[in-house]
Amino acid sequence: MRATRAIIHLDNLRHNLRALDGSIRSVRGAPVPFFVAVKADGYGHGANRVASVAFEEGAEGVGVATVEEGAQLRDVGFSGRILLYSIVLAEEAAAIAELNLEPFVADEKYVRALAEAAERSSAGRAISVHLKIDTGMGRIGCKPEDAADLAVTISEQQTLRLAGVCTHFPTADSDDQSFTYEQLERFRHAVGGIRSRGVDPGRLHAANSGACLGVDAALLDVARPGISVYGYYPSHEQKRQIELRPVMELESRVVFVKSIEPGESVSYGRTWTAGRRTRIATVPVGYADGYNRLLSNRAEVLLFTGDEARNDSRAATRVPVVGRVCMDQLMIDCGPESTVRVGDRVVLFGPDPRGPDAEELAELAGTIPYEVVSQVNYRVPRI
Ligand SMILES: *Cc1c(COP(=O)(O)O)cnc(C)c1O
């Protein structure tokens, strides 16, 4: 197998699920059912395994972004509930019915398309839908003042069931929660309007990781965490109240080592030149594996060197990525005294506190940990 691989620490995944559940229980005084977001192949961690571990750990189901992601889970026998967090094309409605997915809905046309698809479907069951209200995210959702009419329309469809009413927060991970509380107020008001028309809204849900970890009032009936389950806080503004452990470890092995002289350059564009004689190692991982090119000349890796050290965690040192990250390879400056050899282990990011994690790389690349982990792509085997 290839040197570059992503180790998925399922024990850390379980730890995070339990820590999150424990924190919610202590706030609420009772458990709150939850759906784990496994869209984008489980934020890059492998949706099938994440879904099955989450299910074992008590999740009621999972959230996906596309019908294909739902189909993949059904193909491997996942029997939990699957919420479809995005709006898809009406022509995908038949597949939603067949796969027993629970779509978010936000307009009448889509609602009617789903109702018709359920009617035509051989599955012979109602589609459970979740009415999404846009209380301030500005992405998908009906206007709060239209929610009651839409809920009535849904309730009139024989082949649909209103399983829930929900919303989403753009700033639940910020240290200023005032907008989130404003949204909750709009949401409650809209739900009140639905109830006053005699429609049961089903279960209410809104809490992404930011809200799960910081806005107790937003927990409602069901929570929808994502990134926290994978071991990261959604932003560094958020208070670190529970210990989350990174689940993904991106590792590789040194495939080539050389010494270079002062004045010699490394990689495309010659953006890095040695200022001293030093040992340079080449690592077979690049931006086409999902290691961001913006990390060129910025990031560090954790290098495990030395004979007896190949499996010895005491021999780990941080060394810098030098020159531009290439499509399939990058170079690290191991230093003039380094004993680095071909085969030595390199950790690009992961749970080891001595090395970088996805949050550190995200900051260096001007992005968020979500993107760092979900960019690790199909070319990298998951172990
Ligand atoms: C992705 C997603 C979540 C989870 O968000 P995190 O910030 O990763 O916790 C929750 N709800 C919806 C609708 C989503 O798309």
PDBQT file of the ligand as one rigid body, heavy atoms in Angstrom, charges set to zero:
ROOT
HETATM    1  C1  LIG A 401     -23.128  20.286   8.175  1.00  0.00    +0.000 C 
HETATM    2  C2  LIG A 401     -24.359  20.618   8.896  1.00  0.00    +0.000 A 
HETATM    3  C3  LIG A 401     -24.419  20.526  10.298  1.00  0.00    +0.000 A 
HETATM    4  C4  LIG A 401     -23.216  20.220  11.153  1.00  0.00    +0.000 C 
HETATM    5  O1  LIG A 401     -22.433  21.381  11.275  1.00  0.00    +0.000 OA
HETATM    6  P1  LIG A 401     -21.085  21.423  12.125  1.00  0.00    +0.000 P 
HETATM    7  O2  LIG A 401     -20.711  22.849  12.132  1.00  0.00    +0.000 OA
HETATM    8  O3  LIG A 401     -20.094  20.572  11.405  1.00  0.00    +0.000 OA
HETATM    9  O4  LIG A 401     -21.396  20.878  13.473  1.00  0.00    +0.000 OA
HETATM   10  C5  LIG A 401     -25.644  20.752  10.895  1.00  0.00    +0.000 A 
HETATM   11  N1  LIG A 401     -26.736  21.086  10.160  1.00  0.00    +0.000 NA
HETATM   12  C6  LIG A 401     -26.693  21.226   8.822  1.00  0.00    +0.000 A 
HETATM   13  C7  LIG A 401     -27.907  21.618   8.077  1.00  0.00    +0.000 C 
HETATM   14  C8  LIG A 401     -25.503  21.003   8.152  1.00  0.00    +0.000 A 
HETATM   15  O5  LIG A 401     -25.460  21.135   6.816  1.00  0.00    +0.000 OA
ENDROOT
TORSDOF 0
